[in-house]
Amino acid sequence: MDVFVVRLESDGTVRFTVAATSRPQWALARVARPATRLVQLWMMGRYLRVLRALRRSG
């Protein structure tokens, strides 16, 4: 399950929260867990780059 929350605080601060949980069902997925974690970290980096670009443009 993935959850994405964007909040605008009263002082104008924007907070972005990403929460991802997973429980592999297949043996292959359990074996590949370290690679899966790397993909998650890569995606998180992409999200952060987009948010930084939005912050600069806004």
N, C-alpha and C positions, 0 to 999 in steps of 0.2 A: 504494500500500500504506500502511496506517495501522497504527501500533503504539502501544498504550497500556500502560504499565507503572506499577504502584503498588507501592512497596516500603516496608515498615516496618523502620526501622533499630533497632539494639539500644538506642539511647537514646530511642526513642519517636518519633523524627522520621519523618514520612511523606513520601516522595518520589514525585512523579508526573511521568512523562515521556511526552510525546507526540511521535511522529515520523511525518511524512507525506511521502511522495514520490509524484510523479506525472509522467507523460510523456504529454502529449496526443497522441492519434493522429490526430484530425481537425483540418483546417485551422481550422474555426470555434473549436475549443477552444484552439488556439494563439493565435488573434487575441484571444480573450477572457481570456487568461492574467492580465492585471492585475485584472480583475474577480474571477477565481477566487481570486487571492491575498487580496483583500479579504474574500471569504467565509471563507477559511481563518482569517484573523485574527479575524473576528467569532466563529467557532466556538470558537477558542482562548479568547477572552474569556468565552464561556459556560462552558466547562469550568472555567476558573479561578474564576468566581463560585460555581459549585456546590461546588468544593473548599473555598473559603473559608467558605461556609455550613456545610459539614460539619465543618470545623475548629472553628467557633464553637459548634456544637451538641454536639460530642463532648467 
